[in-house]
């Protein structure tokens, strides 16, 4: 099955898919050192959150979207945000 999202245009990023039919578009805004997370639905983009603390250039950083939330690793620090409200989960 092929999907077409007109709103993506020339944007730079990647798409994550989760069953059943949940699509996220992740845009790395390198000049502004931030990552934008969008929900793709019915060919349209909906901005969910801008992660300003994430810089994709630095080698030990990672930004991973899961079905239940987002995990951001910046060096040795890890932050976890739960869907749908992006509440940060605290670990002891």
C-alpha positions as CSV (number, residue, x, y, z in Angstrom):
1,X,0.0,0.0,0.0
2,X,1.3,3.4,-0.9
3,X,0.5,6.7,0.9
4,X,1.0,10.2,-0.4
5,X,1.3,13.2,1.9
6,X,1.1,16.4,-0.1
7,X,2.1,18.6,2.8
8,X,5.6,17.1,3.2
9,X,6.8,18.7,0.0
10,X,10.5,19.4,0.3
11,X,10.8,19.0,4.1
12,X,13.7,17.1,5.5
13,X,13.0,14.3,7.9
14,X,11.6,10.8,8.2
15,X,8.4,9.0,8.8
16,X,7.7,6.4,11.6
17,X,4.8,4.0,11.3
18,X,3.0,2.1,14.0
19,X,0.1,-0.4,13.6
20,X,-2.8,0.4,13.0
21,X,-2.2,3.4,10.7
22,X,-0.4,5.8,13.0
23,X,2.2,7.9,11.2
24,X,4.6,10.4,12.7
25,X,6.9,12.8,10.7
26,X,10.1,13.8,12.4
27,X,11.8,17.0,11.1
28,X,15.3,17.8,12.2
29,X,15.6,21.6,12.2
30,X,19.4,21.7,12.2
31,X,20.0,25.5,12.0
32,X,17.7,26.0,15.0
33,X,19.0,22.9,16.9
34,X,15.6,21.4,17.5
35,X,13.4,18.5,16.4
36,X,9.7,18.9,15.4
37,X,7.3,16.0,15.8
38,X,4.2,15.9,13.6
39,X,1.2,13.5,13.3
40,X,0.4,12.6,9.7
41,X,-3.3,12.0,9.3
42,X,-5.5,12.1,6.2
43,X,-2.6,13.6,4.2
44,X,-2.2,16.5,6.6
45,X,0.5,17.4,9.1
46,X,-0.3,18.4,12.7
47,X,2.5,19.8,14.8
48,X,2.6,17.9,18.1
49,X,5.7,19.2,19.8
50,X,8.9,21.1,19.2
51,X,11.8,19.6,21.2
52,X,14.3,22.4,21.6
53,X,16.7,20.5,23.8
54,X,17.6,18.1,21.1
55,X,20.5,18.7,18.7
56,X,20.8,16.1,16.0
57,X,24.3,17.1,15.0
58,X,26.1,15.9,18.1
59,X,27.1,12.3,17.7
60,X,25.9,10.8,21.1
61,X,22.4,12.2,20.7
62,X,19.3,10.2,19.6
63,X,15.6,10.9,19.1
64,X,13.4,7.8,19.0
65,X,9.6,7.7,18.6
66,X,7.8,4.7,19.9
67,X,4.1,3.9,19.9
68,X,3.8,5.1,23.6
69,X,6.1,8.1,23.5
70,X,9.4,9.7,22.7
71,X,12.9,8.9,24.1
72,X,15.6,11.6,23.8
73,X,19.2,10.8,24.6
74,X,21.6,13.7,24.9
75,X,25.1,12.4,25.8
76,X,24.6,10.4,28.9
77,X,21.2,12.0,29.8
78,X,17.9,10.4,28.8
79,X,14.4,12.0,28.8
80,X,11.2,10.1,28.1
81,X,7.9,11.8,27.1
82,X,4.6,9.8,27.1
83,X,1.9,10.2,24.6
84,X,-0.6,11.8,24.3
85,X,0.2,14.8,26.6
86,X,4.1,14.6,26.3
87,X,4.3,14.3,30.1
88,X,8.0,13.8,31.0
89,X,8.5,10.5,32.9
90,X,10.9,10.8,35.9
91,X,13.2,8.0,36.8
92,X,15.0,7.5,40.1
